Amino acid sequence: MEDFQKKTVTVIYYSDTSLELLHKIELFLQSPEGRVVIPESFKRGKSIIAVCDGEINILNKIGDRIISAYDVA
């Protein structure tokens, strides 16, 4: 693991206990081949959708702008 470097990534995921799309900025190890190594402790209880390079500022996610059908009519 001495050749591994640390990399800042934004992980987009669903929690196993919610349907809300979540994201978290983390610092993980990166292999010499460029692959980010996400620890099992972080993966536990999550369905990972995407791993993005760097710190991503997400402005809107699925479900952020849900409006009632009654408000549309």
Phi and psi in degrees as GROMACS dihedral restraints (atoms count N, CA, C in turn):
[ dihedral_restraints ]
;  ai    aj    ak    al  type     phi  dphi    fc
    3     4     5     6     1   -69.9    20    10
    4     5     6     7     1   -22.1    20    10
    6     7     8     9     1   -87.3    20    10
    7     8     9    10     1    -3.0    20    10
    9    10    11    12     1   -78.4    20    10
   10    11    12    13     1   140.6    20    10
   12    13    14    15     1  -113.2    20    10
   13    14    15    16     1   167.3    20    10
   15    16    17    18     1   -96.2    20    10
   16    17    18    19     1   143.2    20    10
   18    19    20    21     1  -136.6    20    10
   19    20    21    22     1   135.7    20    10
   21    22    23    24     1   -84.6    20    10
   22    23    24    25     1   127.9    20    10
   24    25    26    27     1  -135.8    20    10
   25    26    27    28     1   157.0    20    10
   27    28    29    30     1  -108.7    20    10
   28    29    30    31     1   123.9    20    10
   30    31    32    33     1  -104.5    20    10
   31    32    33    34     1   125.6    20    10
   33    34    35    36     1  -104.2    20    10
   34    35    36    37     1   129.3    20    10
   36    37    38    39     1  -155.8    20    10
   37    38    39    40     1   165.3    20    10
   39    40    41    42     1  -107.3    20    10
   40    41    42    43     1   140.2    20    10
   42    43    44    45     1   -82.2    20    10
   43    44    45    46     1   147.3    20    10
   45    46    47    48     1   -66.5    20    10
   46    47    48    49     1   -14.1    20    10
   48    49    50    51     1  -104.5    20    10
   49    50    51    52     1     3.5    20    10
   51    52    53    54     1  -151.2    20    10
   52    53    54    55     1   155.0    20    10
   54    55    56    57     1   -93.4    20    10
   55    56    57    58     1     0.9    20    10
   57    58    59    60     1   -74.5    20    10
   58    59    60    61     1   132.9    20    10
   60    61    62    63     1   -77.0    20    10
   61    62    63    64     1   124.8    20    10
   63    64    65    66     1  -118.4    20    10
   64    65    66    67     1   164.5    20    10
   66    67    68    69     1  -146.8    20    10
   67    68    69    70     1   154.3    20    10
   69    70    71    72     1  -148.5    20    10
   70    71    72    73     1   137.9    20    10
   72    73    74    75     1   -94.5    20    10
   73    74    75    76     1   127.1    20    10
   75    76    77    78     1  -136.2    20    10
   76    77    78    79     1   162.1    20    10
   78    79    80    81     1  -113.1    20    10
   79    80    81    82     1   110.9    20    10
   81    82    83    84     1  -120.1    20    10
   82    83    84    85     1   163.4    20    10
   84    85    86    87     1   -73.1    20    10
   85    86    87    88     1   147.4    20    10
   87    88    89    90     1  -123.6    20    10
   88    89    90    91     1   129.1    20    10
   90    91    92    93     1   -70.6    20    10
   91    92    93    94     1   163.3    20    10
   93    94    95    96     1   -59.0    20    10
   94    95    96    97     1   -23.3    20    10
   96    97    98    99     1   -81.7    20    10
   97    98    99   100     1    -5.6    20    10
   99   100   101   102     1    98.8    20    10
  100   101   102   103     1    -1.0    20    10
  102   103   104   105     1   -84.7    20    10
  103   104   105   106     1   132.5    20    10
  105   106   107   108     1   -79.8    20    10
  106   107   108   109     1   133.4    20    10
  108   109   110   111     1  -100.2    20    10
  109   110   111   112     1   110.8    20    10
  111   112   113   114     1   -95.7    20    10
  112   113   114   115     1   120.8    20    10
  114   115   116   117     1   -64.2    20    10
  115   116   117   118     1   148.5    20    10
  117   118   119   120     1   -57.4    20    10
  118   119   120   121     1   -33.6    20    10
  120   121   122   123     1   -63.3    20    10
  121   122   123   124     1   -32.3    20    10
  123   124   125   126     1   -77.7    20    10
  124   125   126   127     1   -39.0    20    10
  126   127   128   129     1   -67.6    20    10
  127   128   129   130     1   -28.5    20    10
  129   130   131   132     1   -57.0    20    10
  130   131   132   133     1   124.4    20    10
  132   133   134   135     1    82.7    20    10
  133   134   135   136     1    12.2    20    10
  135   136   137   138     1  -131.7    20    10
  136   137   138   139     1   150.8    20    10
  138   139   140   141     1  -112.7    20    10
  139   140   141   142     1   106.7    20    10
  141   142   143   144     1   -78.0    20    10
  142   143   144   145     1   127.6    20    10
  144   145   146   147     1   -93.9    20    10
  145   146   147   148     1   -44.2    20    10
  147   148   149   150     1  -155.6    20    10
  148   149   150   151     1   151.1    20    10
  150   151   152   153     1  -120.6    20    10
  151   152   153   154     1   116.6    20    10
  153   154   155   156     1  -106.1    20    10
  154   155   156   157     1   145.0    20    10
  156   157   158   159     1   -71.3    20    10
  157   158   159   160     1   122.1    20    10
  159   160   161   162     1    83.3    20    10
  160   161   162   163     1  -169.6    20    10
  162   163   164   165     1   -90.6    20    10
  163   164   165   166     1   116.6    20    10
  165   166   167   168     1  -104.9    20    10
  166   167   168   169     1   132.1    20    10
  168   169   170   171     1   -97.5    20    10
  169   170   171   172     1   102.8    20    10
  171   172   173   174     1   -85.2    20    10
  172   173   174   175     1   118.9    20    10
  174   175   176   177     1   -83.3    20    10
  175   176   177   178     1   -42.0    20    10
  177   178   179   180     1  -142.0    20    10
  178   179   180   181     1   145.8    20    10
  180   181   182   183     1  -127.1    20    10
  181   182   183   184     1   167.8    20    10
  183   184   185   186     1   -56.1    20    10
  184   185   186   187     1   129.4    20    10
  186   187   188   189     1    94.8    20    10
  187   188   189   190     1   -13.9    20    10
  189   190   191   192     1   -66.3    20    10
  190   191   192   193     1   -28.6    20    10
  192   193   194   195     1  -119.5    20    10
  193   194   195   196     1    33.0    20    10
  195   196   197   198     1   -70.3    20    10
  196   197   198   199     1   129.3    20    10
  198   199   200   201     1  -120.4    20    10
  199   200   201   202     1   151.7    20    10
  201   202   203   204     1   -65.9    20    10
  202   203   204   205     1   143.5    20    10
  204   205   206   207     1   -60.7    20    10
  205   206   207   208     1   -26.4    20    10
  207   208   209   210     1   -71.4    20    10
  208   209   210   211     1   -29.2    20    10
  210   211   212   213     1   -74.7    20    10
  211   212   213   214     1   -20.8    20    10
  213   214   215   216     1   -81.2    20    10
  214   215   216   217     1   -37.5    20    10
